């Protein structure tokens, strides 16, 4: 039993912090000891606990608790969860839906970048028009003003798309994690 617990601890320590690992180790140590006291053989007990399953369940649980504060954290968490999904054959259909959902979110993100750059292009265009036409000072100011207004509007739309894609990504992640937790019985 000690060897099995030590192996589990080493395996979990690669992906989780010490406090989380200690909680899991003490949990399984207590369960195994209780079952040993009731006369079960250690081999039979250990056959029922698969380290990969424990690790996967713990990963799902920990990913659902993780605070995602930046877009990099979000992408990292999303990809880690995707790899958990495709690692289990029964979850592959869910992984496909998950992947397609996040492709759509990624498209929203790309659209936000494209809209922002179109705003930059608009202001460059209006500045170029203002200075290439031999026009009065008021017309130059008007062109620059229109360019700034267009850029501001497009920047706000871009920001909205960015925030929407980030919010949808977080929401989808929570939905899929809760679905898997419910399916696996993970708390």
C-alpha positions as a Markdown table, in Angstrom:
| # | Residue | x | y | z |
|---|---|---|---|---|
| 1 | Unk | 0.0 | 0.0 | 0.0 |
| 2 | Unk | 2.8 | 2.4 | 0.9 |
| 3 | Unk | 4.5 | 1.8 | -2.4 |
| 4 | Unk | 1.2 | 2.5 | -4.3 |
| 5 | Unk | 0.5 | 5.7 | -2.3 |
| 6 | Unk | 4.1 | 6.9 | -2.9 |
| 7 | Unk | 3.8 | 6.2 | -6.7 |
| 8 | Unk | 0.4 | 8.1 | -6.7 |
| 9 | Unk | 2.0 | 10.9 | -4.8 |
| 10 | Unk | 4.9 | 11.2 | -7.3 |
| 11 | Unk | 2.6 | 11.0 | -10.3 |
| 12 | Unk | 0.2 | 13.7 | -8.9 |
| 13 | Unk | 3.1 | 16.0 | -7.7 |
| 14 | Unk | 4.1 | 16.5 | -11.4 |
| 15 | Unk | 0.8 | 18.4 | -12.1 |
| 16 | Unk | -0.6 | 19.6 | -8.8 |
| 17 | Unk | 0.6 | 21.5 | -5.7 |
| 18 | Unk | 1.6 | 19.8 | -2.5 |
| 19 | Unk | -1.5 | 20.7 | -0.6 |
| 20 | Unk | -3.8 | 19.2 | -3.2 |
| 21 | Unk | -1.6 | 16.1 | -3.5 |
| 22 | Unk | -1.5 | 15.6 | 0.3 |
| 23 | Unk | -5.3 | 15.8 | 0.5 |
| 24 | Unk | -5.7 | 13.1 | -2.2 |
| 25 | Unk | -3.1 | 10.9 | -0.6 |
| 26 | Unk | -4.6 | 11.1 | 2.8 |
| 27 | Unk | -8.1 | 10.4 | 1.4 |
| 28 | Unk | -7.0 | 7.2 | -0.4 |
| 29 | Unk | -4.9 | 6.2 | 2.6 |
| 30 | Unk | -7.9 | 6.4 | 4.8 |
| 31 | Unk | -10.1 | 4.5 | 2.4 |
| 32 | Unk | -7.6 | 1.8 | 1.9 |
| 33 | Unk | -7.0 | 1.4 | 5.6 |
| 34 | Unk | -10.8 | 1.2 | 6.3 |
| 35 | Unk | -11.2 | -1.5 | 3.7 |
| 36 | Unk | -8.2 | -3.4 | 5.1 |
| 37 | Unk | -9.8 | -3.3 | 8.6 |
| 38 | Unk | -12.9 | -4.9 | 7.1 |
| 39 | Unk | -10.8 | -7.8 | 5.9 |
| 40 | Unk | -10.3 | -7.0 | 2.2 |
| 41 | Unk | -7.1 | -8.0 | 0.5 |
| 42 | Unk | -4.7 | -5.2 | -0.5 |
| 43 | Unk | -4.4 | -6.5 | -4.0 |
| 44 | Unk | -8.2 | -6.4 | -4.5 |
| 45 | Unk | -8.4 | -2.9 | -3.1 |
| 46 | Unk | -5.6 | -1.5 | -5.3 |
| 47 | Unk | -7.1 | -3.1 | -8.4 |
| 48 | Unk | -10.1 | -0.9 | -8.0 |
| 49 | Unk | -8.2 | 2.3 | -7.9 |
| 50 | Unk | -6.5 | 3.3 | -11.1 |
| 51 | Unk | -4.0 | 6.1 | -10.9 |
| 52 | Unk | -4.8 | 7.5 | -14.3 |
| 53 | Unk | -8.5 | 7.8 | -13.4 |
| 54 | Unk | -7.6 | 9.5 | -10.1 |
| 55 | Unk | -5.3 | 11.9 | -11.9 |
| 56 | Unk | -7.9 | 12.6 | -14.6 |
| 57 | Unk | -10.7 | 13.2 | -12.0 |
| 58 | Unk | -8.4 | 15.4 | -10.0 |
| 59 | Unk | -7.4 | 17.4 | -13.1 |
| 60 | Unk | -11.1 | 18.0 | -14.0 |
| 61 | Unk | -11.7 | 19.1 | -10.4 |
| 62 | Unk | -8.7 | 21.4 | -10.3 |
| 63 | Unk | -9.3 | 22.9 | -13.7 |
| 64 | Unk | -12.8 | 23.8 | -12.6 |
| 65 | Unk | -11.5 | 25.7 | -9.6 |
| 66 | Unk | -8.7 | 27.5 | -11.5 |
| 67 | Unk | -9.0 | 31.3 | -11.7 |
| 68 | Unk | -8.6 | 32.4 | -15.3 |
| 69 | Unk | -7.5 | 36.1 | -15.3 |
| 70 | Unk | -5.7 | 36.4 | -18.7 |
| 71 | Unk | -6.2 | 35.2 | -22.2 |
| 72 | Unk | -3.1 | 33.1 | -21.9 |
| 73 | Unk | -4.4 | 31.4 | -18.8 |
| 74 | Unk | -7.7 | 30.8 | -20.6 |
| 75 | Unk | -6.1 | 29.2 | -23.6 |
| 76 | Unk | -3.8 | 27.1 | -21.4 |
| 77 | Unk | -6.8 | 25.8 | -19.3 |
| 78 | Unk | -8.9 | 25.2 | -22.4 |
| 79 | Unk | -6.2 | 23.1 | -24.1 |
| 80 | Unk | -5.5 | 21.2 | -20.9 |
| 81 | Unk | -9.1 | 20.3 | -20.6 |
| 82 | Unk | -9.3 | 19.4 | -24.3 |
| 83 | Unk | -6.5 | 16.9 | -23.8 |
| 84 | Unk | -8.3 | 15.4 | -20.9 |
| 85 | Unk | -11.3 | 14.9 | -23.0 |
| 86 | Unk | -9.6 | 13.3 | -25.9 |
| 87 | Unk | -7.6 | 11.0 | -23.6 |
| 88 | Unk | -10.8 | 9.1 | -22.7 |
| 89 | Unk | -12.5 | 7.3 | -25.6 |
| 90 | Unk | -16.0 | 7.9 | -24.3 |
| 91 | Unk | -15.5 | 11.6 | -24.1 |
| 92 | Unk | -14.3 | 12.0 | -27.7 |
| 93 | Unk | -17.7 | 13.1 | -29.0 |
| 94 | Unk | -17.8 | 15.7 | -26.2 |
| 95 | Unk | -14.2 | 16.7 | -27.2 |
| 96 | Unk | -15.3 | 17.3 | -30.8 |
| 97 | Unk | -18.2 | 19.5 | -29.7 |
| 98 | Unk | -15.8 | 21.3 | -27.3 |
| 99 | Unk | -13.3 | 21.8 | -30.0 |
| 100 | Unk | -15.8 | 23.2 | -32.5 |
| 101 | Unk | -17.2 | 25.5 | -29.9 |
| 102 | Unk | -13.8 | 26.9 | -29.2 |
| 103 | Unk | -13.0 | 27.3 | -32.9 |
| 104 | Unk | -16.1 | 29.5 | -33.0 |
| 105 | Unk | -14.9 | 31.5 | -30.0 |
| 106 | Unk | -11.4 | 31.8 | -31.7 |
| 107 | Unk | -13.1 | 33.2 | -34.8 |
| 108 | Unk | -14.8 | 35.8 | -32.6 |
| 109 | Unk | -11.4 | 36.7 | -31.2 |
| 110 | Unk | -9.9 | 37.0 | -34.7 |
| 111 | Unk | -12.9 | 39.2 | -35.8 |
| 112 | Unk | -12.1 | 41.5 | -32.9 |
| 113 | Unk | -8.5 | 41.9 | -34.1 |
| 114 | Unk | -9.7 | 42.4 | -37.7 |
| 115 | Unk | -12.1 | 45.1 | -36.6 |
| 116 | Unk | -9.5 | 46.9 | -34.7 |
| 117 | Unk | -7.1 | 46.9 | -37.6 |
| 118 | Unk | -9.8 | 48.1 | -39.9 |
| 119 | Unk | -10.3 | 51.0 | -37.6 |
| 120 | Unk | -6.6 | 51.8 | -37.9 |
| 121 | Unk | -6.9 | 51.5 | -41.7 |
| 122 | Unk | -9.9 | 53.9 | -41.6 |
| 123 | Unk | -8.0 | 56.6 | -39.8 |
| 124 | Unk | -5.0 | 56.2 | -42.1 |
| 125 | Unk | -7.3 | 56.5 | -45.1 |
| 126 | Unk | -9.0 | 59.6 | -43.8 |
| 127 | Unk | -5.7 | 61.2 | -42.9 |
| 128 | Unk | -4.3 | 60.4 | -46.4 |
| 129 | Unk | -7.4 | 61.8 | -48.0 |
| 130 | Unk | -7.2 | 64.9 | -45.9 |
| 131 | Unk | -3.6 | 65.7 | -46.9 |
| 132 | Unk | -3.7 | 64.6 | -50.5 |
| 133 | Unk | -6.7 | 66.7 | -51.6 |
| 134 | Unk | -5.9 | 70.4 | -51.8 |
| 135 | Unk | -8.6 | 71.4 | -49.4 |
| 136 | Unk | -9.1 | 73.9 | -46.7 |
| 137 | Unk | -8.1 | 73.5 | -43.1 |
| 138 | Unk | -11.7 | 72.8 | -42.1 |
| 139 | Unk | -12.0 | 70.0 | -44.5 |
| 140 | Unk | -8.7 | 68.5 | -43.3 |
| 141 | Unk | -9.9 | 68.7 | -39.7 |
| 142 | Unk | -13.2 | 67.2 | -40.8 |
| 143 | Unk | -11.6 | 64.2 | -42.5 |
| 144 | Unk | -9.3 | 63.6 | -39.5 |
| 145 | Unk | -12.3 | 63.9 | -37.2 |
| 146 | Unk | -14.3 | 61.4 | -39.2 |
| 147 | Unk | -11.3 | 59.1 | -39.2 |
| 148 | Unk | -11.1 | 59.4 | -35.4 |
| 149 | Unk | -14.8 | 58.7 | -34.9 |
| 150 | Unk | -14.7 | 55.7 | -37.2 |
| 151 | Unk | -11.6 | 54.3 | -35.5 |
| 152 | Unk | -13.2 | 54.9 | -32.0 |
| 153 | Unk | -16.4 | 53.1 | -33.1 |
| 154 | Unk | -14.6 | 50.2 | -34.6 |
| 155 | Unk | -12.3 | 50.0 | -31.6 |
| 156 | Unk | -15.3 | 49.8 | -29.3 |
| 157 | Unk | -16.9 | 47.1 | -31.5 |
| 158 | Unk | -13.5 | 45.3 | -31.4 |
| 159 | Unk | -13.4 | 45.5 | -27.7 |
| 160 | Unk | -16.9 | 44.2 | -27.4 |
| 161 | Unk | -16.1 | 41.2 | -29.6 |
| 162 | Unk | -13.0 | 40.5 | -27.6 |
| 163 | Unk | -14.8 | 40.6 | -24.3 |
| 164 | Unk | -17.7 | 38.6 | -25.7 |
| 165 | Unk | -15.3 | 35.9 | -27.0 |
| 166 | Unk | -13.5 | 35.8 | -23.6 |
| 167 | Unk | -16.9 | 35.6 | -21.8 |
| 168 | Unk | -18.2 | 32.9 | -24.1 |
| 169 | Unk | -15.0 | 30.9 | -23.7 |
| 170 | Unk | -15.2 | 31.0 | -19.9 |
| 171 | Unk | -18.9 | 30.1 | -20.0 |
| 172 | Unk | -18.3 | 27.2 | -22.4 |
| 173 | Unk | -15.5 | 26.0 | -20.3 |
| 174 | Unk | -17.6 | 25.9 | -17.2 |
| 175 | Unk | -20.4 | 24.1 | -19.0 |
| 176 | Unk | -18.2 | 21.4 | -20.3 |
| 177 | Unk | -16.3 | 21.0 | -17.0 |
| 178 | Unk | -19.6 | 20.7 | -15.1 |
| 179 | Unk | -20.8 | 18.2 | -17.7 |
| 180 | Unk | -17.8 | 16.0 | -17.3 |
| 181 | Unk | -17.8 | 16.4 | -13.5 |
| 182 | Unk | -21.4 | 15.3 | -13.4 |
| 183 | Unk | -20.8 | 12.4 | -15.8 |
| 184 | Unk | -17.7 | 11.2 | -13.8 |
| 185 | Unk | -19.2 | 11.9 | -10.4 |
| 186 | Unk | -16.3 | 14.3 | -9.6 |
| 187 | Unk | -17.0 | 16.9 | -7.0 |
